[in-house]
């Protein structure tokens, strides 16, 4: 089993002017030298967190997965485990306030859903079979029903699975006026209080024009309600996020483009009720006063000059970005939008191949372009009033230390309604905290090295790490490190650990 050591840290920041904004209270280290692998941390607010890992190797054709529960003091609690055939591979996960759901699939298009009840660590399993050639793009759970968003040769549908009896029901996703191959699926929202699931669907009318729809389905119906979001507007919606504000009304926010593209040119805000859109308002990225602040001065000046030249000719100039959107935050002052801008990067690989021509071996050198992850550049925080008008916006630079191969949200948000919006994110070895008032004034920004090793004579030489909002004013940072002890020699001077840091962000500004 793993050797577990708990190191209690009480570290103050070096600079007194930071007013102890970031404090490291506890640290858990797990030696990565034994028979488990693939560790995952799943925070559960003030209930603690789960550590999920898979046992190396198989026994009787089965693999074993283990859950370890920890409380908020990083103390180990009860454990639980389950086994499944080695042919199944992990696909996705979903959590509620008190349960964790894991989705596994195999190449026979069979699936398993593992449910862990946090209260007593009880494990249940459900399963079924997908249609051949199925690709599962989303997995969510609402009550006792799991929903899998499935694509089969261009046709999209929801697979609803009753976790009590394993009964599966196929619910087609159809938009009037659009063939299946002209529709694509976006976000999936869960409205727990109303037992509703909302699927965003984009219908392409042409290469330059598209329409967006929201499909609303509750646990008791088999036919979604179609809610048009972009009828009779010139703009094309790119990403949409929704929040229900009362029994018949929803607010929608996200990004839009001037063409049928995944690259956005600005933000929008809309409200709908009784199946109809009440209003929708658009705000170009270039209309945001801080949007270019993250760029080097010379590049920002070039963009502004190009925009001025086009505007002088009566033409529009748009700046295109990809945006990872957070769920909209409802406040007494209005609606908060938070998005993280990014773009894809590529690298060139060189490879050689050999062939025989006329009895001679010929070596050919070729190159190919390979996707190398998404580069994140900056974030946008904006406040909309109740009528969808932009009250204020700020932008700030972010530079994550690695490039994910999927859209990821790096920023964690803690909301103190009495004081400020607090955002925490990692840049390299540092944890940054930025506080913004509800009137849009930046109140404080702090930065500190959070890659603590817990030992005076140790330092981190390699790692990967993540940070998430946990509960109250606490954040949880976790990942893998290679730690080197500068006082030792030989193999003993290095150790590989999986670490968990409990971090408190001071609410006194």
C-alpha positions as CSV (number, residue, x, y, z in Angstrom):
1,X,0.0,0.0,0.0
2,X,1.0,3.6,-0.3
3,X,3.1,5.2,2.3
4,X,1.2,8.3,3.4
5,X,2.7,11.2,5.3
6,X,0.8,14.3,6.5
7,X,2.9,17.4,6.9
8,X,1.2,20.3,8.6
9,X,2.3,23.6,7.2
10,X,1.8,27.1,8.7
11,X,3.5,29.3,6.2
12,X,3.2,33.0,5.9
13,X,4.0,34.9,2.8
14,X,7.4,36.5,2.6
15,X,6.2,39.9,1.7
16,X,4.3,41.6,4.6
17,X,2.5,43.9,2.2
18,X,0.5,40.9,0.9
19,X,-1.4,40.8,4.2
20,X,-1.3,37.0,4.4
21,X,-3.7,36.7,1.5
22,X,-2.6,33.1,0.8
23,X,-1.9,30.7,3.6
24,X,-1.0,27.0,3.4
25,X,-2.6,25.2,6.2
26,X,-2.1,21.5,5.5
27,X,-0.3,19.2,3.0
28,X,-0.8,15.6,2.2
29,X,1.9,13.6,0.4
30,X,1.3,10.1,-1.0
31,X,4.4,8.2,-2.3
32,X,4.0,7.1,-5.9
33,X,6.0,3.8,-5.5
34,X,3.4,1.1,-5.0
35,X,0.7,-0.8,-6.8
36,X,-1.8,1.9,-7.6
37,X,-1.8,4.4,-10.5
38,X,-3.9,7.1,-12.2
39,X,-4.7,9.1,-9.0
40,X,-7.6,11.5,-9.3
41,X,-8.8,14.0,-6.7
42,X,-12.6,14.9,-6.6
43,X,-13.4,17.7,-4.1
44,X,-16.8,17.6,-2.3
45,X,-16.9,21.1,-0.6
46,X,-17.0,20.9,3.2
47,X,-17.5,17.1,3.1
48,X,-13.8,16.7,2.1
49,X,-12.6,14.9,-1.0
50,X,-12.2,11.5,-2.7
51,X,-8.9,10.0,-4.0
52,X,-9.6,7.6,-6.8
53,X,-6.9,5.2,-8.1
54,X,-6.7,2.0,-10.1
55,X,-4.7,-1.0,-8.9
56,X,-1.9,-2.0,-11.3
57,X,-2.4,-5.3,-13.1
58,X,-5.4,-7.6,-13.3
59,X,-6.7,-10.5,-11.3
60,X,-9.0,-13.1,-12.9
61,X,-9.5,-10.8,-15.9
62,X,-10.7,-7.9,-13.7
63,X,-9.3,-4.5,-12.6
64,X,-9.8,-3.0,-9.1
65,X,-10.6,0.6,-8.5
66,X,-10.3,2.2,-5.0
67,X,-11.9,5.2,-3.3
68,X,-10.3,6.8,-0.3
69,X,-12.3,9.5,1.5
70,X,-10.5,12.3,3.3
71,X,-12.0,15.1,5.5
72,X,-11.2,18.8,5.2
73,X,-8.3,18.3,7.6
74,X,-6.7,15.9,5.1
75,X,-7.3,12.9,7.4
76,X,-8.0,9.6,5.8
77,X,-11.5,8.2,6.4
78,X,-13.4,5.2,5.1
79,X,-12.5,3.4,1.8
80,X,-14.4,1.5,-0.8
81,X,-13.6,-0.4,-4.0
82,X,-15.1,-2.1,-7.0
83,X,-14.0,-4.5,-9.7
84,X,-14.8,-4.6,-13.4
85,X,-13.7,-6.5,-16.5
86,X,-10.4,-5.3,-17.9
87,X,-12.0,-4.6,-21.2
88,X,-13.8,-1.6,-19.7
89,X,-12.0,1.8,-19.8
90,X,-12.7,5.0,-17.9
91,X,-14.7,7.5,-20.1
92,X,-16.1,10.3,-17.9
93,X,-17.3,11.3,-14.5
94,X,-20.0,13.4,-13.0
95,X,-20.6,14.5,-9.4
96,X,-23.5,15.9,-7.4
97,X,-23.4,17.3,-3.8
98,X,-23.2,13.8,-2.3
99,X,-22.5,11.2,-5.1
100,X,-19.9,10.5,-7.6
101,X,-20.7,8.7,-10.9
102,X,-18.1,7.1,-13.2
103,X,-18.8,6.1,-16.8
104,X,-16.9,3.1,-18.3
105,X,-17.2,1.7,-21.8
106,X,-15.7,-1.2,-23.9
107,X,-15.2,-1.8,-27.6
108,X,-18.4,-3.9,-27.7
109,X,-20.4,-0.6,-27.1
110,X,-21.3,-1.8,-23.6
111,X,-21.2,0.8,-20.8
112,X,-21.2,0.7,-17.0
113,X,-22.1,3.5,-14.6
114,X,-20.5,3.2,-11.1
115,X,-22.3,5.3,-8.4
116,X,-20.5,6.0,-5.1
117,X,-22.6,7.4,-2.3
118,X,-20.4,9.7,-0.2
119,X,-22.4,9.3,3.0
120,X,-21.6,5.6,3.5
121,X,-19.1,4.9,0.6
122,X,-21.7,2.5,-0.8
123,X,-21.1,1.4,-4.4
124,X,-23.8,0.6,-6.9
125,X,-23.6,-0.2,-10.6
126,X,-25.8,0.1,-13.7
127,X,-25.2,-0.7,-17.3
128,X,-26.5,-1.1,-20.8
129,X,-25.5,-1.1,-24.4
130,X,-25.0,1.6,-27.0
131,X,-25.8,1.5,-30.6
132,X,-22.9,0.4,-32.8
133,X,-20.5,3.2,-33.9
134,X,-21.7,5.3,-31.0
135,X,-19.6,8.2,-29.6
136,X,-20.6,9.6,-26.1
137,X,-19.9,13.3,-25.9
138,X,-21.5,14.2,-22.6
139,X,-22.5,12.4,-19.4
140,X,-24.7,13.9,-16.7
141,X,-26.9,12.6,-13.9
142,X,-30.2,14.1,-12.7
143,X,-31.8,12.3,-9.8
144,X,-32.0,8.6,-10.5
145,X,-31.6,9.1,-14.2
146,X,-28.3,9.3,-16.2
147,X,-28.2,11.1,-19.6
148,X,-25.6,10.2,-22.2
149,X,-25.4,12.5,-25.2
150,X,-24.6,10.2,-28.1
151,X,-23.6,10.7,-31.7
152,X,-24.0,7.8,-34.2
153,X,-22.8,8.6,-37.8
154,X,-24.0,12.2,-37.5
155,X,-27.3,11.4,-35.8
156,X,-27.5,12.8,-32.2
157,X,-29.7,11.5,-29.4
158,X,-30.0,11.4,-25.6
159,X,-29.8,8.0,-24.0
160,X,-31.6,8.1,-20.7
161,X,-30.7,5.4,-18.2
162,X,-32.8,4.6,-15.1
163,X,-30.1,3.8,-12.5
164,X,-32.7,1.8,-10.4
165,X,-33.6,-0.8,-13.1
166,X,-31.0,-0.3,-15.9
167,X,-33.8,0.6,-18.4
168,X,-32.5,2.7,-21.3
169,X,-34.6,5.0,-23.5
170,X,-33.4,6.7,-26.7
171,X,-34.6,10.4,-27.0
172,X,-34.0,11.8,-30.5
173,X,-32.5,15.3,-30.7
174,X,-34.4,16.9,-33.7
175,X,-34.6,20.5,-34.8
176,X,-37.4,21.4,-37.2
177,X,-35.9,22.5,-40.6
178,X,-32.5,20.9,-40.0
179,X,-31.3,17.5,-40.9
180,X,-29.4,15.5,-38.3
181,X,-26.1,16.0,-40.1
182,X,-26.5,19.8,-40.0
183,X,-26.9,19.9,-36.2
184,X,-24.1,19.8,-33.5
185,X,-24.4,19.7,-29.7
186,X,-23.0,22.3,-27.3
187,X,-23.3,22.6,-23.5
188,X,-25.5,20.4,-21.4
189,X,-27.0,22.2,-18.4
190,X,-28.6,20.6,-15.3
191,X,-31.4,22.4,-13.5
192,X,-31.6,20.3,-10.3
193,X,-34.4,22.2,-8.5
194,X,-36.7,21.8,-11.5
195,X,-35.4,18.3,-12.5
196,X,-34.7,19.7,-16.0
197,X,-31.9,19.0,-18.4
198,X,-31.1,21.6,-21.1
199,X,-29.1,20.7,-24.3
200,X,-27.8,23.4,-26.5
201,X,-28.0,22.6,-30.3
202,X,-26.5,24.4,-33.2
203,X,-28.1,24.1,-36.6
204,X,-26.1,25.1,-39.7
205,X,-28.1,26.7,-42.4
206,X,-25.1,27.4,-44.6
207,X,-21.3,27.9,-44.4
208,X,-22.0,31.5,-43.2
209,X,-25.2,31.2,-41.2
210,X,-26.4,29.1,-38.2
211,X,-29.1,29.1,-35.6
212,X,-29.0,28.1,-31.9
213,X,-31.7,26.2,-30.0
214,X,-32.1,25.1,-26.4
215,X,-33.8,21.8,-25.9
216,X,-35.5,21.5,-22.5
217,X,-36.4,18.1,-21.1
218,X,-37.6,17.0,-17.6
219,X,-37.3,13.6,-16.0
220,X,-40.9,12.7,-16.8
221,X,-41.0,13.6,-20.5
222,X,-39.6,12.0,-23.6
223,X,-40.0,14.9,-26.0
224,X,-37.9,18.0,-25.5
225,X,-39.3,21.5,-25.7
226,X,-37.5,23.4,-28.5
227,X,-36.5,27.0,-27.4
228,X,-35.2,29.1,-30.3
229,X,-32.4,31.5,-29.3
230,X,-31.2,33.2,-32.5
231,X,-34.1,33.6,-34.9
232,X,-34.0,36.7,-37.1
233,X,-30.6,37.9,-36.0
234,X,-27.5,38.3,-38.1
235,X,-25.0,37.1,-35.5
236,X,-24.1,33.4,-35.1
237,X,-24.0,32.1,-31.5
238,X,-20.9,30.1,-30.7
239,X,-21.2,28.9,-27.0
240,X,-24.3,29.2,-24.8
241,X,-24.7,28.8,-21.0
242,X,-28.1,29.0,-19.3
243,X,-29.5,29.6,-15.9
244,X,-33.2,29.3,-14.8
245,X,-34.4,32.3,-12.8
246,X,-38.0,31.3,-12.2
247,X,-40.6,28.9,-13.3
248,X,-40.8,30.1,-16.9
249,X,-37.8,32.3,-17.5
250,X,-34.1,31.6,-18.4
251,X,-31.1,33.8,-18.9
252,X,-28.5,32.9,-21.6
253,X,-25.0,34.2,-22.0
254,X,-22.0,33.2,-24.0
255,X,-20.1,34.2,-27.2
256,X,-21.0,34.9,-30.8
257,X,-19.3,35.2,-34.1
258,X,-19.9,37.2,-37.3
259,X,-19.9,34.0,-39.2
260,X,-20.7,30.3,-38.8
261,X,-17.5,29.6,-36.9
262,X,-16.2,28.3,-33.5
263,X,-14.1,31.4,-33.2
264,X,-16.0,34.1,-31.2
265,X,-16.0,37.9,-31.8
266,X,-17.8,39.0,-28.7
267,X,-20.2,38.3,-25.8
268,X,-23.9,38.2,-25.7
269,X,-26.6,38.3,-23.0
270,X,-30.2,37.2,-23.5
271,X,-33.4,36.4,-21.6
272,X,-36.2,34.1,-22.6
273,X,-39.6,33.1,-21.1
274,X,-42.4,30.8,-22.1
275,X,-40.5,29.4,-25.0
276,X,-39.7,32.8,-26.6
277,X,-36.7,35.1,-26.6
278,X,-37.4,38.4,-24.8
279,X,-34.2,40.1,-25.8
280,X,-30.6,39.5,-26.9
281,X,-27.8,42.0,-26.7
282,X,-24.3,41.8,-28.3
283,X,-21.0,43.2,-27.2
284,X,-17.9,43.0,-29.4
285,X,-14.6,42.0,-27.8
286,X,-13.1,45.2,-29.1
287,X,-15.8,47.2,-27.3
288,X,-14.5,45.9,-24.0
289,X,-12.2,48.5,-22.6
290,X,-9.5,46.1,-21.2
291,X,-9.6,43.3,-23.8
292,X,-6.3,44.2,-25.4
293,X,-4.4,45.0,-22.2
294,X,-2.9,41.5,-22.0
295,X,-1.1,42.0,-25.4
296,X,2.3,43.5,-25.9
297,X,1.9,47.2,-26.6
298,X,3.1,47.1,-30.2
299,X,0.7,44.2,-31.1
300,X,-2.3,46.0,-29.4
301,X,-1.4,49.2,-31.3
302,X,-1.4,47.3,-34.6
303,X,-4.8,45.8,-33.9
304,X,-6.3,49.2,-33.0
305,X,-4.8,50.9,-36.1
306,X,-6.2,48.1,-38.3
307,X,-9.6,48.5,-36.7
308,X,-9.5,52.3,-37.2
309,X,-8.6,51.9,-40.9
310,X,-11.5,49.5,-41.5
311,X,-14.0,51.7,-39.6
312,X,-12.9,54.7,-41.7
313,X,-13.9,52.7,-44.8
314,X,-17.2,51.9,-43.2
315,X,-16.2,48.3,-42.5
316,X,-16.3,46.3,-39.3
317,X,-13.2,44.7,-37.8
318,X,-13.6,41.8,-35.5
319,X,-11.2,40.0,-33.2
320,X,-11.6,36.2,-33.1
321,X,-11.0,34.0,-30.1
322,X,-12.0,30.7,-28.5
323,X,-13.5,31.1,-25.0
324,X,-13.9,28.6,-22.2
325,X,-17.0,29.9,-20.4
326,X,-17.8,29.5,-16.7
327,X,-21.4,29.0,-15.6
328,X,-23.1,32.4,-15.2
329,X,-23.2,33.7,-11.6
330,X,-26.4,35.4,-10.4
331,X,-25.8,38.3,-7.9
332,X,-27.9,41.1,-6.4
333,X,-26.1,43.5,-8.7
334,X,-26.6,41.6,-11.9
335,X,-25.2,38.6,-13.8
336,X,-21.4,37.8,-13.9
337,X,-19.8,36.3,-17.0
338,X,-16.3,34.8,-16.7
339,X,-14.5,33.4,-19.8
340,X,-10.9,32.3,-20.5
341,X,-9.5,33.0,-23.9
342,X,-7.4,30.5,-25.7
343,X,-6.2,29.3,-29.1
344,X,-4.9,26.0,-30.6
345,X,-1.1,25.5,-31.0
346,X,0.6,23.0,-33.4
347,X,4.1,21.6,-33.7
348,X,6.0,20.1,-36.7
349,X,7.2,16.6,-36.4
350,X,9.8,15.1,-38.7
351,X,9.7,11.3,-39.5
352,X,11.4,9.0,-41.9
353,X,10.0,6.1,-43.9
354,X,11.7,3.4,-46.0
355,X,10.6,1.6,-49.2
356,X,12.2,-0.6,-51.8
357,X,12.4,0.8,-55.3
358,X,14.0,-1.4,-58.1
359,X,15.7,-3.5,-55.4
360,X,17.1,-0.5,-53.6
361,X,16.1,0.8,-50.1
362,X,15.0,4.4,-50.3
363,X,14.7,6.6,-47.2
364,X,12.2,9.5,-47.4
365,X,12.0,12.3,-44.8
366,X,8.6,13.9,-44.3
367,X,7.1,16.4,-41.9
368,X,3.6,16.6,-40.4
369,X,1.7,19.1,-38.3
370,X,0.5,17.9,-35.0
371,X,-1.9,19.5,-32.5
372,X,0.1,20.6,-29.5
373,X,-2.6,21.7,-27.0
374,X,-4.5,24.9,-26.3
375,X,-2.6,28.0,-25.2
376,X,-4.5,30.2,-22.7
377,X,-3.8,34.0,-22.8
378,X,-6.2,36.0,-20.7
379,X,-9.6,36.0,-19.0
380,X,-12.6,38.3,-19.2
381,X,-14.9,39.1,-16.2
382,X,-18.0,41.1,-17.1
383,X,-21.1,42.2,-15.3
384,X,-24.5,42.5,-17.1
385,X,-27.5,44.2,-15.6
386,X,-30.9,42.7,-15.5
387,X,-31.7,44.0,-19.0
388,X,-28.6,42.5,-20.6
389,X,-26.5,45.7,-20.9
390,X,-22.9,45.6,-20.0
391,X,-22.1,47.5,-16.8
392,X,-18.4,46.9,-16.6
393,X,-15.6,44.5,-17.7
394,X,-12.0,43.7,-16.8
395,X,-9.5,41.5,-18.5
396,X,-6.4,40.1,-17.0
397,X,-3.5,38.0,-18.2
398,X,-3.2,34.3,-17.4
399,X,-0.4,32.0,-18.4
400,X,-1.0,28.4,-17.3
401,X,2.1,26.3,-17.1
402,X,0.8,23.6,-19.5
403,X,-1.4,23.4,-22.5
404,X,-4.4,21.1,-22.2
405,X,-5.6,19.0,-25.1
406,X,-9.3,19.8,-24.2
407,X,-11.1,22.9,-23.2
408,X,-10.4,23.5,-19.5
409,X,-11.3,26.1,-17.0
410,X,-8.2,27.1,-15.0
411,X,-9.8,29.8,-12.8
412,X,-11.6,29.0,-9.6
413,X,-14.1,31.5,-8.2
414,X,-15.1,32.3,-4.6
415,X,-17.9,34.8,-4.2
416,X,-18.2,36.9,-1.0
417,X,-21.4,38.8,-1.6
418,X,-20.4,41.3,1.1
419,X,-17.0,42.2,-0.4
420,X,-15.8,41.0,-3.7
421,X,-15.4,38.4,-6.4
422,X,-12.3,36.4,-5.8
423,X,-10.6,34.4,-8.5
424,X,-7.7,32.0,-7.9
425,X,-5.6,30.5,-10.7
426,X,-2.2,28.9,-11.2
427,X,0.6,30.4,-13.3
428,X,3.7,28.2,-13.3
429,X,4.8,27.7,-9.7
430,X,2.6,30.5,-8.4
431,X,-1.0,30.7,-7.1
432,X,-2.6,34.1,-8.0
433,X,-5.5,35.6,-6.2
434,X,-7.4,38.5,-7.8
435,X,-10.2,40.3,-6.0
436,X,-12.7,42.5,-7.9
437,X,-15.5,44.6,-6.4
438,X,-19.0,44.3,-7.6
439,X,-18.6,47.7,-9.2
440,X,-15.8,46.4,-11.4
441,X,-12.9,47.9,-9.4
442,X,-9.8,45.7,-9.1
443,X,-9.1,45.6,-5.3
444,X,-6.1,43.4,-4.9
445,X,-3.9,41.0,-6.8
446,X,-1.4,38.7,-5.0
447,X,0.9,36.0,-6.1
448,X,2.9,33.3,-4.2
449,X,4.7,30.1,-4.8
450,X,2.4,27.3,-3.9
451,X,4.6,24.3,-4.8
452,X,5.7,23.8,-1.3
453,X,7.4,20.5,-0.5
454,X,6.8,20.5,3.3
455,X,10.5,20.0,4.0
456,X,13.1,22.7,4.7
457,X,15.8,21.2,2.5
458,X,13.6,20.0,-0.4
459,X,12.6,21.6,-3.7
460,X,10.3,20.6,-6.5
461,X,12.0,19.8,-9.8
462,X,9.0,18.5,-11.9
463,X,5.3,18.4,-11.4
464,X,1.8,18.8,-12.8
465,X,-0.8,20.5,-10.7
466,X,-4.4,21.7,-10.5
467,X,-6.3,24.0,-8.2
468,X,-10.0,24.1,-7.4
469,X,-12.3,26.1,-5.2
470,X,-13.2,23.9,-2.3
471,X,-15.4,25.4,0.4
472,X,-15.7,28.7,2.3
473,X,-12.4,30.5,1.7
474,X,-10.4,27.3,1.0
475,X,-8.9,26.1,-2.2
476,X,-7.5,22.6,-2.9
477,X,-4.3,22.3,-5.0
478,X,-3.2,18.8,-6.0
479,X,-1.0,17.0,-8.5
480,X,2.3,15.1,-8.9
481,X,5.8,16.3,-7.9
482,X,9.3,15.0,-8.1
483,X,10.9,16.3,-4.9
484,X,14.7,16.5,-4.4
485,X,16.3,16.6,-1.0
486,X,19.4,18.8,-1.3
487,X,21.1,17.2,1.8
488,X,20.9,13.6,0.5
489,X,22.8,11.8,-2.2
490,X,22.0,9.0,-4.6
491,X,18.6,7.6,-5.3
492,X,17.2,8.5,-1.9
493,X,17.5,12.2,-2.7
494,X,14.5,12.0,-5.1
495,X,11.0,10.9,-4.4
496,X,7.8,11.1,-6.4
497,X,4.7,12.1,-4.6
498,X,1.1,12.9,-5.2
499,X,0.3,15.9,-3.1
500,X,-2.7,17.8,-1.8
501,X,-2.4,21.3,-0.4
502,X,-5.2,23.0,1.7
503,X,-4.9,26.7,0.9
504,X,-6.8,29.5,2.6
505,X,-7.4,32.8,0.8
506,X,-7.9,35.6,3.2
507,X,-11.3,37.3,2.8
508,X,-10.2,40.5,4.6
509,X,-9.3,43.0,1.8
